[in-house]
Amino acid sequence: MKNLIASYFFVLLTSISLYSQSKVKLGIDVLKEDYEFLKGKRVGLITNATGVDSKLNSTIDIIYNLPGVKLVALFGPEHGVRGDIPAGEKIESYKDAKTGLTVYSLYGKTRKPTKEMLKDIDVLIYDIQDIGVRSYTYISTMGLAMEAAAENNIQFVVLDRPNPLTGEKFEGSIVRKEFISFIGQFPIPYVYGLTCGELAQMINSEGWLSNGVKCNLKVIKMKGWKRWMRWEDTGLQWVPTSPHIPHYYSAQFYAASGILGELGVISEGVGYTLPFQLLGADWIDEVEVSKRLNQLNLPGVKFRPVVWRPFYGRFQGKILRGVQIHIEDFKKCNLTSIQFYFLQELKKLYPDKEIFQMADFERIRSFDLATGWDEIRKIFSKNYTYDSIKSYWEKEADEFQKKAVKYFLY
């Protein structure tokens, strides 16, 4: 028995040791070890609350205290530098209370750094954790900042971070030129399977910046990250990327329900304790819709009937009925198809309900921008079947993946 116990603890300690050895070093961790190229330079930093190293130390504080490096300005995307601004709320420039540095807002009147903002900057650094979904606006901020850096002959540095949806998942159609927007700045699929550093390389090399300009780009790679890794494999702590992405697994649910949420007709759980994990409305039979969805036997996902009452938001106080999404096998599950299958089964249950007619023009426009073009909606709304859009939704993502391979860093 003693030998058995000893063997158990040996295996346990070995496993812990191996796990700690495989812990990912973020771009900021790597930069701390070698920042010679920044010495003597005036630095601007685009970051937010997710800009931390693997020990949760702020990137702002780290760069501010690097010997020989002068951090002169901060730039805040949606949610602000400290992550305390609600989604969609416009902010103006202000002073950072801790460092006294000017924080230029990139989610107010200006979304692209201006010449005036950049006049005293030699290097512009980007360090923000993304979630791997196109409509999440941080990568749009990155692209516009790259463009500004190119136009002002400033070096642009990306401190790379893991994609919480892995580097292997690609889903959704490509954004068409006339549907380029802040929630779809580049011709990429909805789930794009790249780290922000890899995406920056692709944006730069493919000529996607305005007028085809290219910036002087440097990516500080991570150490230890592999494409197959989910967040729990990295050994890193998760810092909420926004108020409704509180956990690393929130990203997968955002991909599964976020597009449908744009319509404002079906609740995606925002306003309750399970943001993006729920789909429902006050007129739905939760048991029947759940049963129908489970009968589809969709790979890697199950549905549970649920009733809830949002605490805030557009459905505040209403009793909503629908389903909770349970991802059982992330690798097998096509995340983005879930919301379309939900609409498909809902239409069978309620043939008189015209979901797209229940939404106003602005909401429909947001839905089209999220999918990348209006044909997805037009084709789907003819007979409400996922199969009708599947060839676009999945084939275009597969084609993009083949194109993106040459930009893989890991």
Summary of the structure (lengths in Angstrom):
residues: 410
radius of gyration: 22.3
end to end distance: 44.4
largest distance: 72.7
contacts: 1387
relative contact order: 0.12
helix: 38%
strand: 16%
